[in-house]
Amino acid sequence: MIQGFAALALLLISFIVVPLASLLLGTSSQEIVKYGLDSEALYALYIGISASIIATVLLIISGVPLAYLLTRRDFKGRDLIKALVDLPFVIPHGVAGIALLVAFNSRTPLGFILSNLGMKLEDSFWGIVSVMAFVSVPLMVDALIDGFSGVDTDLEHVARGLGASESETFWRITLPLASRSLVTGSLLSWARGMSEVGALLIVAYYPKSINVLIMERFWTYGLQVAKATAIPLLVISLTTFVLIRRFSGRR
């Protein structure tokens, strides 16, 4: 039985490794420089990286309070909120893009206000940020919930017993002890934002982020050019994966 399981496991691992290895080894350095590191690709990479960083920062600011309340307060509707947080996991990417566009395009009341504040959704940098934030919410909040749940509440009670306020206890005890989960959640959210393409094609085709550019070059020039454009993004993704494994404490 073990031999059969090992053979099936090897097939699955090969299914993951072979395509990535083929992409990396099947592309020449000249092609990578010509298509993956040209000015258009570098600018698209900059758009993707910066938008995902901003989306992650916004998720930290809003996700930390939400995750703390979900782990430290028992209130009516808590399970419903947890379920809502995970909804972006199961919503198809195209549907997510359409939903965001319907809710926040510049002709809706909320979208009109955002547009006047310089944060127009459609075909804009802030549209890219909103898409990346939407699809990354579950990764950030779930990681923080795991982190806060792992903090021994007795330590918080001791701090409160010694005269610390709830706010002081949070900033000096709870958050530092959950910092590994915060870093992991941030890396996962950033990586998820960088990997998004379906919703971006609907909400914000311009300015072109790297994934949109890869798709465009595939449609226009074919596989050879698209794969060379994709190599720098793959390297960044693999580096992020190593960091996630490191900070999550897995071996």
N, C-alpha and C positions, 0 to 999 in steps of 0.2 A: 504493500500500500504506500509506504513512504516513497519508494522509487517512482510510483505513478504520480503522487503529489508533487514530487520534485520536478518531474518532467513538465507538468502543467504549470508549475510556478515559473520554470525557466521560459516557457512559451510567453507567459504574461510579461516577464521582465524584458524579454527580447522585443516584445511588441512596443515597449516604451523606449528602449535603448537604441534599437536599429534605426528608426526614423531620425532621431536626433543625431546619431553618429553619421548617418548618411548625409544629413544637411551640413554638418560641420566639415566632414572629410571630402564631401563632393563639391565643394566650392573653393575656387582658387583665390589666393590673396589678391590677385589683380582684380578679380571680379568684385571682391568685397570692398576694395579701395574705390573702384569706379562707381559702384552702385550703392554700397552700404555706407560709405563715408563721404559721399558727395555732398555739396552744400544743401541740397533739398532734403536729403535723408537726415543730415545732422540737425537741420532746423526742425524737421518733423519729430526727431528724437527729443530735442529740447522741449518742444511743445508737450509731448507726452509725459516726459519726466516732470516738468514743472507743474503741469496741471494735476498730475497724480500726487505730487508732494502737497500742493495746496488742498486737494480733496482730503488727504490723510490728516492734515493739520485740523481741518474743519471737523473731521470725524473724531479726532481726539478731544477737541473742545466740547463737542456735544455728546460723544459716546461715553466718556468717563462718568459724567453725572448720571446718565441713564443706566449704565451698568451697575453703578454703586447703589442706586435706588432699587434696582431689580434684585440685588443680592442682600441688601441690608434692611429693606422695608417690605412688610407683608401688607398689600393693599388689594382692594377689589380691582380686578382686571389685569393683574400682573401677568398671568399666563397668556392672556390675549395679546398684551404688548410684546411679550417674548416671541409669540408666534408671528406678529407683524414684523418684528425685526428680521426674522428669517425669510420673509416673503421674497426678497430679491434673489434668493438662492434658486427658487423654483420658477420665477417668471422668465420666459424666453427673452433673449436680448432685444429682439426686434420689438416685442410688446413693451418692454421697459422704455425703449426710446420713444415709442408712440405715446405712452402714458405721460412721460415727462413733457413731451411737446404739446400734448393736449392741455396739460395743467398749467404750464408756465410759458407758453409762447407769448410774444409781445402783444397779442390781441386780447389776452385774458386779463382780468383785473390784477392778479398777482404779477403776471408777466409784464404788464404795462408799468407797474411800479418798479420792478427790477430793471426794466429797460431804461427808465428815467434815472436810475442810480448807476447806469453804465454797466449793468450785468445782464444784457440781453442773452436769451437762451439760444436761439437758433443761429447756427453758423457763427459761433463766437467762442473765444477761449473759455468764458464762463459756462458755456454750454458743455464743453468737454469736462470741466471740473464737476459740474452737476451730475453728468452721467457716471463718471468715475466714482463719485461719492455714493451715489445711489446703489451701484452694484457691489460696493465694498462694505456697506453698513453691517451685514451679518458677521463678516470676518473680524471687524474691529470690536463690535459689542460682545460677541461670543467669547473672544479671547479675553476681554476685560472681565466678563462674568466669571470665567474660569479662574482668572487671577485673583479677583476679590473673594471668590468662594474659597480659595486656598489659604487665605489669611486667617490665622487663628483669632477668633473673636475675643478670646480671653485676653490677648495682648491689648486689644482696644479697650476692654473693660478695665484693665489695670491702668492704662493711661488716663481714662476718664476718672477712675478712682483717685488718681494722683492730682487731679485738678485740671487736666487738659480739657478743652472744649471739644465738641464733635469735629469742628473744622480743624483744630490743631491735631487731633488724633488722625484725621484723614490724611493731612499733608505730611505728617511726621512718622506715622506708623503704617497706615493702610496702603497708601499709594506707593511708598518706597518698596514695601514687601511684594507688591503686585507689579513692580516695574518690568520684570522679565516678560510678563504677559502683555504689558503695554507696548514694549518694543516688538514682540512677536506679532501682535495685532497690527501695529503700524506697518511692519514690513509686508505682512500678508495683504493689507489693504492697498498699500502702494503697488504691490505686484499685480493684484487683481485689477486695479485701475489701469495699469499699463497694458494689461492683456485684453482689455475691452475693445471691441470693434463693431459688433452688430448695432448697438444702440447709437454709437457715434455716427455711423453712416446715415442714420435718420435725423439725429438732433443737430450734429455739428460736423458736417463734412469738411468745412473750412473753419479755422486754419487746420491744415492737414496734420494730424498726429501720425506717429510712425506706423501704427497698425492700418490706418486708412491709406497711407501711402503704399504700404506693402500690397494691399488689396488692389489699389488702382494700378500699380505696376504689373501685377499678375494679370489683370484684365486687359491691359494695354500691350505689354511687352512679352508676357509669358512667364513660365516657371523659372527660367534661368536668372532673369533679372530680379524677380521677386525673392528668390531664395538668397541671393547676394545681399539684397536690402534687409532681409530678415536676420542675418547673422549677428550684427551688433546687438539687436534686441534679444536674441537668444542668449548671448554671452551675459548680458545684464541680468536676464531672468535666472540663469544658472547661478550667478554670483549671489543674487538675492535669495535663492533657495538655500545656498550654503549658510548664509547669515541667519535665515529663519531657523534652520536646523540647530545652529549654534545657540541662539538665544532661547529657543524653546526647550533646550536642555536634552534633546533627543540624541541618541547615538546610533 
